[in-house]
Amino acid sequence: MTDVAEGNGMTPESWLDTPDRGDGRVYVMSEPIKFAVDVALATGRPLLLRGKPGSGKSSLAPHIAMQRGWRYYEHVVTNRTQPRDLLWTYDSLRRLHDAQRPARDGHKLDDWAYVRPEALWWALAPQSARRLGRPAAGGGQGTAREPFAEVNAHRAPDCAVVLIDEIDKADPDVPNSLLVPLGSHRFTIAETGTEIRTEEPGKGADQRLSRHLIVITTNEERELPQAFLRRCVVAVLPEHDRETLVRIAREHMEHWPGGVSARDLGLAEAVAAELAIVRQRAEAQDLRSPSTAEYLDALRACRTLGVHPHADTQQWRWLVNNVFVKPQQVAEGLM
């Protein structure tokens, strides 16, 4: 990941327990990506990140949120995702069940009670989300529990980062249907008729930049609609070269058990050199190239297990097939 957790407070055990941290603490951000973030904030447009799997696209959003002290929310898109799933969901089955109960005197169903705010709603209008969209002076029972509540507890209430991960997994109707919410920052809850708008910031808020950064990632598995692309700031995370890989490795190793030594840096160089060889072979055979994430996995395994590429041992060859070259690629004769 081109960006590495800049921060302390993690125990060595936590790093081993969660190899895909996703908290943004470690991220080495390139200057072009920094600039793309600034452009997105200056224009108020979503930032669409393109790049191969494992290049660090999903790690950027939580890193920016942590770096800026902004609230953070995320939604991972699947082929079943509907446009409103990023805004709200509605429990129609529970409402139907409640409607079939014997009516009590004066009892009326509270439609807002079946609404669940989702990532974009929490980012744009957190106070409304907590009330489930009810008017500020209205009645009704129950409030919504904020996602990432502990993480967001001490972050800026007026600013938020949202990660919409792998938008290309969804049907083309999904990005097209998000054009208005992403562009005007407003939408209407169909079941209650409530219009949700961006809430006003507190006094002293910086009006020069957008208070909301929406980061959208794509693995290019499906072409995105042109109307959607036109409304995004687009940045590409390239495949990292050897120098960048070693820089990323150094940032990560500083947070691994024992810190980073000269021997560790030599090992990072050696593993990066071997990765370049595997990538060349993969490209020649039109196979998937190992990613930066897989480079870090191989480096961690070498460091922990005492394996070194230059020794050309059986263990190293096994590790190549375990991490760099997956079984289906071995069958294709990559190694």
Secondary structure, DSSP 8 states (H G I E B T S, - for coil): --EEE------HHHHHH-SS--SSEEE---HHHHHHHHHHHHHT--EEEEE-TTSSHHHHHHHHHHHHTEEEEEEE--TT--GGGGTEEE-HHHHHHHHTS---TT----GGGGEEE-HHHHHH-HHHHHTTT--TT---S-----TTHHHHTTSEEEEEEEEEE-GGGS-THHHHHTHHHHHHSEEEETTTTEEEE-----TT---SS-SEEEEEEE-SSS---HHHHHTSEEEEE----HHHHHHHHHHHHTTSTT---HHHHHHHHHHHHHHHHHHHHHHHTT-----HHHHHHHHHHHHHHT--GGG--HHHHHHIIIIIS-HHHHHTT--
